[in-house]
Amino acid sequence: MAFHYELRFGGVGGQGSLTAGTIIAHAAVFHTDYYATQVPTYTSQVRGGAAKADIIISDEPIVFPESTNVDFFLSTHQKAYDAYKGDLKEGAYVLVDSGLVTVPDEDAKKYKVYEYPLVHTAKYEIGNVVTMNILAVGICIGLTEVLPVDVVRETVKEEVPPAFIDMNMKAFDMGLEVGRKFKQEGPTKK
């Protein structure tokens, strides 16, 4: 059977959801034999408006680039969660910032929900809130194993400014460990 995986990174403008999606898509296209698309969606409100990046990774050419059966969804804002959860497939991985998004109990019955303080961790443990998107990418890769770790790590190094590589590598590696722990222990919201 063909490999086809759909990811959605959602938040509000300025949180880095589109950058996170770009990193995943670039890793697939430039460092593997997969095909990938990345389709950003954002409102006219540049900062604070709901935004998302849909990524499809496949081992076959992608004819229709719109995500309609999402396997993984990251949301770092309630507005984005509420707006973009509609295309999630049953049993999808859902990662939310535990300080910013509340997942309804009925959704926790349909999806594998993981709550983690992304913004707080980026700001206080890594040292810069802008690393939150790379922390989320690490969790995504650790949890889903959708792409090889070394491929994504290399892409992060290519995509972030040289002065911030070390900080972003710390964020990625921390996220990777969190994602692996989540995969082993199961959803945090049941």
Backbone as CSV, one residue per row, in Angstrom:
resi,resn,N_x,N_y,N_z,CA_x,CA_y,CA_z,C_x,C_y,C_z
1,MET,0.836,-1.186,0.000,0.000,0.000,0.000,0.878,1.246,0.000
2,ALA,0.423,2.259,-0.663,1.171,3.509,-0.789,1.228,4.245,0.541
3,PHE,2.297,5.020,0.719,2.452,5.839,1.908,1.858,7.203,1.640
4,HIS,0.985,7.655,2.508,0.338,8.959,2.384,0.053,9.451,3.796
5,TYR,0.613,10.605,4.169,0.449,11.117,5.532,0.147,12.604,5.467
6,GLU,-0.866,13.023,6.212,-1.284,14.419,6.212,-1.065,15.035,7.592
7,LEU,-0.417,16.200,7.602,-0.147,16.924,8.839,-0.717,18.329,8.736
8,ARG,-1.130,18.852,9.876,-1.630,20.234,9.925,-1.016,20.916,11.140
9,PHE,-0.399,22.066,10.904,0.155,22.885,11.974,-0.689,24.144,12.038
10,GLY,-1.406,24.345,13.145,-2.301,25.485,13.261,-1.987,26.350,14.461
11,GLY,-2.214,27.620,14.299,-2.018,28.579,15.377,-2.588,29.909,14.946
12,VAL,-1.997,30.965,15.448,-2.359,32.296,14.967,-1.111,32.914,14.369
13,GLY,-1.305,33.888,13.499,-0.185,34.522,12.824,0.867,35.000,13.804
14,GLY,2.118,34.648,13.544,3.212,35.028,14.411,3.702,33.918,15.319
15,GLN,2.967,32.789,15.397,3.386,31.688,16.267,4.329,30.698,15.592
16,GLY,4.492,30.775,14.288,5.438,29.899,13.607,4.864,28.634,13.022
17,SER,3.548,28.526,12.934,2.928,27.319,12.367,3.337,27.099,10.919
18,LEU,3.383,28.183,10.155,3.744,28.054,8.746,5.209,27.650,8.598
19,THR,6.072,28.184,9.454,7.482,27.798,9.421,7.653,26.327,9.765
20,ALA,6.944,25.863,10.767,7.017,24.450,11.149,6.591,23.557,9.980
21,GLY,5.516,23.934,9.311,5.062,23.169,8.159,6.066,23.179,7.026
22,THR,6.690,24.320,6.801,7.708,24.435,5.757,8.887,23.514,6.042
23,ILE,9.313,23.445,7.284,10.438,22.581,7.645,10.115,21.122,7.356
24,ILE,8.924,20.683,7.731,8.528,19.288,7.473,8.474,19.021,5.968
25,ALA,7.854,19.915,5.214,7.741,19.717,3.759,9.114,19.733,3.092
26,HIS,9.973,20.662,3.480,11.321,20.730,2.895,12.128,19.480,3.236
27,ALA,11.994,18.992,4.450,12.705,17.768,4.834,12.297,16.613,3.931
28,ALA,10.997,16.493,3.672,10.510,15.397,2.827,10.979,15.545,1.383
29,VAL,10.860,16.744,0.831,11.174,16.959,-0.582,12.666,16.915,-0.870
30,PHE,13.453,17.582,-0.038,14.874,17.749,-0.350,15.790,16.684,0.244
31,HIS,15.263,15.895,1.188,16.145,14.938,1.859,15.619,13.502,1.873
32,THR,14.525,13.241,1.180,14.011,11.876,1.058,13.538,11.668,-0.379
33,ASP,13.030,10.497,-0.653,12.462,10.209,-1.975,10.959,10.481,-2.020
34,TYR,10.420,11.070,-0.963,8.985,11.353,-0.905,8.624,12.590,-1.716
35,TYR,7.370,12.654,-2.065,6.768,13.858,-2.610,6.111,14.571,-1.430
36,ALA,5.999,15.881,-1.501,5.333,16.622,-0.433,4.760,17.920,-0.968
37,THR,3.672,18.324,-0.342,3.097,19.641,-0.596,2.932,20.340,0.742
38,GLN,2.971,21.653,0.701,2.704,22.447,1.886,1.825,23.597,1.446
39,VAL,0.626,23.660,2.001,-0.328,24.690,1.618,-0.638,25.544,2.840
40,PRO,-0.206,26.810,2.846,-0.512,27.693,3.965,-1.886,28.340,3.802
41,THR,-2.527,28.591,4.915,-3.798,29.301,4.935,-3.739,30.294,6.087
42,TYR,-4.046,31.531,5.814,-4.047,32.522,6.883,-5.042,33.612,6.533
43,THR,-5.503,34.285,7.552,-6.479,35.344,7.351,-5.757,36.632,6.962
44,SER,-6.510,37.637,6.635,-5.911,38.919,6.276,-5.274,39.592,7.488
45,GLN,-5.648,39.135,8.674,-5.050,39.653,9.901,-3.705,38.955,10.086
46,VAL,-2.603,39.641,9.809,-1.278,39.027,9.792,-0.887,38.477,11.159
47,ARG,-1.003,39.263,12.177,-0.684,38.806,13.537,-1.990,38.609,14.293
48,GLY,-2.171,37.438,14.875,-3.343,37.171,15.693,-4.491,36.496,14.972
49,GLY,-4.446,36.432,13.652,-5.483,35.726,12.909,-5.142,34.251,12.795
50,ALA,-6.148,33.413,12.693,-5.919,31.971,12.567,-5.077,31.678,11.323
51,ALA,-4.137,30.753,11.479,-3.254,30.372,10.372,-2.985,28.877,10.459
52,LYS,-2.748,28.261,9.308,-2.392,26.845,9.320,-1.516,26.528,8.125
53,ALA,-0.796,25.433,8.269,-0.024,24.880,7.167,-0.405,23.418,7.056
54,ASP,-0.895,23.020,5.907,-1.222,21.619,5.646,-0.103,21.004,4.832
55,ILE,0.383,19.876,5.288,1.476,19.186,4.617,1.004,17.782,4.258
56,ILE,1.254,17.384,3.041,0.999,16.005,2.621,2.334,15.416,2.214
57,ILE,2.628,14.231,2.727,3.846,13.500,2.370,3.396,12.171,1.781
58,SER,3.950,11.831,0.625,3.519,10.618,-0.066,4.677,10.013,-0.854
59,ASP,4.590,8.710,-1.082,5.602,8.084,-1.931,5.159,8.059,-3.397
60,GLU,4.012,8.670,-3.673,3.512,8.804,-5.040,3.238,10.284,-5.322
61,PRO,3.243,10.704,-6.583,2.931,12.103,-6.886,1.592,12.513,-6.264
62,ILE,1.544,13.726,-5.751,0.343,14.233,-5.091,-0.458,15.028,-6.104
63,VAL,-1.627,14.540,-6.415,-2.470,15.151,-7.433,-3.332,16.262,-6.838
64,PHE,-3.808,16.045,-5.613,-4.705,16.997,-4.954,-4.049,17.451,-3.655
65,PRO,-3.558,18.691,-3.581,-2.749,19.123,-2.440,-3.530,19.538,-1.191
66,GLU,-4.843,19.431,-1.201,-5.619,19.836,-0.029,-5.744,18.672,0.952
67,SER,-5.480,18.938,2.216,-5.611,17.910,3.248,-7.079,17.681,3.565
68,THR,-7.495,16.443,3.488,-8.896,16.102,3.750,-9.040,14.980,4.772
69,ASN,-7.930,14.378,5.175,-7.958,13.254,6.105,-6.689,13.337,6.971
70,VAL,-6.641,14.331,7.864,-5.432,14.700,8.595,-5.061,13.657,9.644
71,ASP,-3.786,13.223,9.603,-3.252,12.228,10.539,-2.676,12.860,11.801
72,PHE,-2.108,14.076,11.681,-1.473,14.776,12.801,-1.878,16.238,12.755
73,PHE,-2.301,16.765,13.918,-2.711,18.163,14.007,-2.071,18.795,15.234
74,LEU,-1.317,19.855,15.014,-0.770,20.666,16.095,-1.577,21.951,16.156
75,SER,-2.023,22.313,17.364,-2.685,23.600,17.525,-2.116,24.318,18.734
76,THR,-1.721,25.561,18.513,-1.162,26.371,19.585,-2.079,27.532,19.954
77,HIS,-3.320,27.469,19.484,-4.279,28.511,19.837,-5.693,27.944,19.704
78,GLN,-6.562,28.325,20.628,-7.941,27.817,20.617,-8.654,28.164,19.315
79,LYS,-8.437,29.395,18.837,-9.072,29.844,17.599,-8.714,28.907,16.434
80,ALA,-7.452,28.516,16.356,-7.006,27.621,15.283,-7.543,26.216,15.487
81,TYR,-7.559,25.748,16.733,-8.101,24.406,16.996,-9.548,24.322,16.532
82,ASP,-10.338,25.279,16.974,-11.762,25.263,16.631,-11.987,25.395,15.123
83,ALA,-11.175,26.197,14.459,-11.355,26.450,13.024,-10.883,25.296,12.145
84,TYR,-9.844,24.569,12.578,-9.169,23.648,11.661,-9.228,22.171,12.041
85,LYS,-10.021,21.810,13.034,-10.080,20.399,13.436,-11.009,19.565,12.557
86,GLY,-11.728,20.183,11.670,-12.765,19.503,10.897,-12.326,18.365,10.001
87,ASP,-11.093,18.365,9.525,-10.638,17.339,8.584,-9.830,16.227,9.243
88,LEU,-9.873,16.153,10.572,-9.093,15.124,11.256,-9.740,13.758,11.077
89,LYS,-8.908,12.764,10.845,-9.448,11.415,10.734,-9.558,10.803,12.124
90,GLU,-10.408,9.831,12.255,-10.581,9.110,13.520,-9.226,8.560,13.956
91,GLY,-8.863,8.782,15.212,-7.592,8.282,15.726,-6.392,9.146,15.406
92,ALA,-6.613,10.339,14.842,-5.507,11.245,14.511,-4.760,11.656,15.774
93,TYR,-3.466,11.918,15.609,-2.679,12.506,16.691,-3.020,13.991,16.763
94,VAL,-3.330,14.479,17.954,-3.610,15.894,18.170,-2.682,16.377,19.281
95,LEU,-1.835,17.342,18.961,-0.924,17.941,19.928,-1.352,19.389,20.135
96,VAL,-1.636,19.744,21.394,-2.050,21.114,21.689,-1.187,21.690,22.797
97,ASP,-1.073,23.016,22.783,-0.413,23.700,23.886,-1.381,23.665,25.065
98,SER,-0.969,23.009,26.141,-1.857,22.815,27.291,-2.256,24.118,27.974
99,GLY,-1.508,25.174,27.785,-1.856,26.452,28.384,-2.741,27.324,27.519
100,LEU,-2.930,26.938,26.263,-3.655,27.795,25.327,-4.858,27.143,24.655
101,VAL,-4.928,25.816,24.670,-5.992,25.112,23.950,-6.662,24.107,24.871
102,THR,-7.980,24.133,24.888,-8.764,23.147,25.628,-9.460,22.254,24.612
103,VAL,-9.177,20.955,24.683,-9.789,19.986,23.773,-11.044,19.433,24.445
104,PRO,-12.192,19.546,23.783,-13.420,19.005,24.364,-13.319,17.492,24.597
105,ASP,-14.004,17.015,25.634,-13.972,15.587,25.968,-14.411,14.712,24.796
106,GLU,-15.403,15.173,24.029,-15.872,14.356,22.894,-14.789,14.214,21.827
107,ASP,-13.919,15.226,21.687,-12.813,15.128,20.735,-11.757,14.146,21.238
108,ALA,-11.536,14.114,22.549,-10.552,13.192,23.126,-10.977,11.739,22.944
109,LYS,-12.252,11.507,22.711,-12.739,10.146,22.447,-12.468,9.732,20.999
110,LYS,-12.341,10.721,20.098,-12.128,10.438,18.675,-10.662,10.453,18.267
111,TYR,-9.842,11.249,18.993,-8.454,11.461,18.601,-7.505,11.087,19.737
112,LYS,-6.239,10.916,19.395,-5.190,10.686,20.397,-4.640,12.054,20.773
113,VAL,-5.065,12.571,21.909,-4.774,13.945,22.291,-3.594,14.005,23.259
114,TYR,-2.634,14.843,22.906,-1.436,15.061,23.715,-1.362,16.539,24.063
115,GLU,-1.289,16.838,25.343,-1.209,18.217,25.814,0.205,18.462,26.343
116,TYR,0.766,19.602,25.955,2.123,19.927,26.393,2.275,21.446,26.418
117,PRO,2.961,22.005,27.431,3.128,23.464,27.525,4.199,23.984,26.562
118,LEU,3.896,24.029,25.299,4.861,24.401,24.263,5.451,25.794,24.470
119,VAL,4.597,26.795,24.602,5.083,28.172,24.728,5.877,28.328,26.024
120,HIS,5.361,27.816,27.118,6.047,27.923,28.410,7.422,27.253,28.351
121,THR,7.487,26.060,27.782,8.756,25.331,27.677,9.753,26.095,26.812
122,ALA,9.291,26.586,25.671,10.190,27.338,24.781,10.730,28.585,25.480
123,LYS,9.870,29.276,26.181,10.277,30.533,26.818,11.186,30.301,28.024
124,TYR,10.821,29.352,28.893,11.517,29.235,30.169,12.555,28.115,30.250
125,GLU,12.405,27.062,29.455,13.387,25.977,29.502,14.412,26.072,28.374
126,ILE,13.966,26.509,27.205,14.893,26.650,26.079,15.495,28.054,26.065
127,GLY,14.716,29.030,26.473,15.250,30.381,26.601,14.762,31.385,25.587
128,ASN,13.885,30.955,24.662,13.366,31.892,23.669,12.047,31.345,23.121
129,VAL,10.988,32.117,23.273,9.658,31.657,22.877,9.565,31.340,21.378
130,VAL,10.409,31.960,20.552,10.334,31.708,19.111,10.777,30.296,18.729
131,THR,11.365,29.557,19.652,11.744,28.166,19.364,10.568,27.204,19.516
132,MET,9.407,27.729,19.892,8.238,26.876,20.111,7.894,26.040,18.887
133,ASN,8.003,26.612,17.696,7.657,25.853,16.497,8.638,24.697,16.253
134,ILE,9.902,24.874,16.576,10.886,23.802,16.401,10.690,22.730,17.473
135,LEU,10.334,23.150,18.681,9.960,22.201,19.735,8.801,21.336,19.263
136,ALA,7.805,21.955,18.648,6.642,21.231,18.132,7.020,20.278,17.000
137,VAL,7.925,20.697,16.125,8.396,19.820,15.047,9.064,18.581,15.650
138,GLY,9.885,18.780,16.678,10.527,17.653,17.341,9.520,16.690,17.940
139,ILE,8.501,17.223,18.613,7.461,16.358,19.187,6.751,15.594,18.079
140,CYS,6.424,16.292,16.997,5.751,15.650,15.859,6.556,14.469,15.331
141,ILE,7.845,14.662,15.126,8.688,13.603,14.567,8.855,12.457,15.560
142,GLY,9.034,12.769,16.842,9.161,11.734,17.853,7.899,10.909,18.006
143,LEU,6.757,11.557,17.863,5.468,10.886,18.033,5.046,10.113,16.791
144,THR,5.155,10.727,15.628,4.625,10.113,14.405,5.642,9.267,13.646
145,GLU,6.926,9.606,13.789,7.994,8.951,13.028,7.749,9.036,11.522
146,VAL,7.100,10.119,11.086,6.730,10.269,9.690,7.943,10.478,8.785
147,LEU,9.022,11.040,9.339,10.262,11.247,8.596,11.440,10.856,9.483
148,PRO,12.561,10.477,8.887,13.744,10.157,9.690,14.237,11.377,10.472
149,VAL,14.642,11.141,11.703,15.088,12.210,12.588,16.238,13.011,11.980
150,ASP,17.232,12.337,11.422,18.404,13.047,10.890,18.039,13.977,9.737
151,VAL,17.057,13.600,8.957,16.594,14.406,7.823,15.963,15.705,8.327
152,VAL,15.128,15.591,9.351,14.465,16.782,9.885,15.470,17.656,10.631
153,ARG,16.365,17.037,11.379,17.398,17.799,12.100,18.222,18.636,11.113
154,GLU,18.629,18.026,10.006,19.412,18.738,8.988,18.602,19.890,8.388
155,THR,17.324,19.676,8.165,16.481,20.721,7.591,16.314,21.889,8.555
156,VAL,16.164,21.604,9.844,16.076,22.684,10.833,17.330,23.543,10.753
157,LYS,18.497,22.901,10.672,19.761,23.652,10.583,19.794,24.536,9.335
158,GLU,19.206,24.053,8.240,19.186,24.815,6.995,18.207,25.992,7.043
159,GLU,17.130,25.842,7.790,16.039,26.813,7.761,16.144,27.923,8.803
160,VAL,16.840,27.692,9.908,16.907,28.725,10.946,18.148,29.593,10.742
161,PRO,18.104,30.825,11.216,19.285,31.699,11.092,20.490,31.075,11.801
162,PRO,21.686,31.195,11.216,22.885,30.576,11.794,23.129,30.910,13.266
163,ALA,22.815,32.124,13.670,23.058,32.526,15.064,22.161,31.791,16.052
164,PHE,21.086,31.165,15.552,20.121,30.514,16.436,20.075,28.997,16.269
165,ILE,21.042,28.423,15.581,21.048,26.979,15.344,21.116,26.200,16.659
166,ASP,22.026,26.561,17.550,22.175,25.797,18.791,20.895,25.797,19.614
167,MET,20.273,26.949,19.741,19.037,27.056,20.511,17.922,26.225,19.868
168,ASN,17.848,26.267,18.553,16.821,25.499,17.860,17.101,23.993,17.889
169,MET,18.350,23.608,17.877,18.695,22.188,18.024,18.301,21.684,19.405
170,LYS,18.504,22.521,20.413,18.075,22.172,21.772,16.561,21.974,21.794
171,ALA,15.826,22.877,21.147,14.364,22.769,21.092,13.933,21.505,20.355
172,PHE,14.572,21.243,19.219,14.216,20.060,18.434,14.470,18.782,19.234
173,ASP,15.638,18.681,19.843,15.982,17.472,20.599,15.083,17.288,21.815
174,MET,14.750,18.381,22.490,13.827,18.290,23.622,12.459,17.801,23.148
175,GLY,11.996,18.372,22.041,10.711,17.952,21.476,10.719,16.504,21.046
176,LEU,11.802,16.076,20.442,11.937,14.694,20.001,11.767,13.734,21.183
177,GLU,12.409,14.046,22.297,12.291,13.192,23.489,10.871,13.193,24.036
178,VAL,10.225,14.347,24.050,8.834,14.431,24.507,7.939,13.584,23.598
179,GLY,8.122,13.714,22.279,7.321,12.947,21.329,7.509,11.451,21.488
180,ARG,8.736,11.013,21.695,9.014,9.585,21.905,8.358,9.079,23.188
181,LYS,8.390,9.917,24.232,7.746,9.550,25.494,6.231,9.449,25.296
182,PHE,5.655,10.409,24.578,4.224,10.361,24.276,3.870,9.074,23.531
183,LYS,4.676,8.720,22.540,4.407,7.518,21.740,4.407,6.279,22.627
184,GLN,5.317,6.242,23.575,5.455,5.100,24.462,4.319,5.043,25.494
185,GLU,3.954,6.207,26.045,2.994,6.239,27.154,1.546,6.428,26.726
186,GLY,1.305,6.935,25.513,-0.060,7.127,25.051,-0.596,8.524,25.344
187,PRO,-1.804,8.798,24.891,-2.392,10.139,25.017,-2.429,10.644,26.458
188,THR,-2.281,11.970,26.599,-2.332,12.585,27.928,-3.755,12.949,28.324
189,LYS,-4.635,13.091,27.349,-6.059,13.387,27.633,-6.887,12.224,27.112
190,LYS,-7.646,11.641,28.010,-8.447,10.471,27.622,-9.901,10.674,27.924
